[in-house]
């Protein structure tokens, strides 16, 4: 299943210098043009953890693992116009693209997650990515909890501060 990330997830992993974990989890990661614009604005506003992200984005670089996409047809654009105004453009575009293409959106925004659930879309976020990294053996639980703690220290409002209870029991 293809995955499209909202700015919140990109920010959380970029801020702890772990964007590559998303590459290892998903291979290619899509972002909408609206999310890319939010990232560019963030960089202009001084969020230096975004520096160099253009070198990971296709079509800016041929082998970019972050893939830029946009709403492609009337059905996507129509749904975009129907979503609540409280959603930012990046959140709304990710939900629309995910819904119409059968993708999974990654977002930490509560309103976006609620809207995704209302639309019948399986939604995940930063915590889900960290849990998946542990389950796939890309990280130990201790390291994933350290990364979560760093995200929280940098301003992420996480629903949990320890991933242990979220891991599947064998």
Secondary structure, DSSP 8 states (H G I E B T S, - for coil): --EEE-HHHHHHHHHTT-HHHHHHHHSSEEEEHHHHHHHHHHHHTT-GGGTTGGGGEETTSTT-SEEEE---SHHHHHHHHHS-TTS-HHHHHHHHHHHHHT-EEE---HHHHHHHHHTT--EE-HHHHHHHHHHTTSS-HHHHHHHHHHHHHTT---S-S--GGGS---
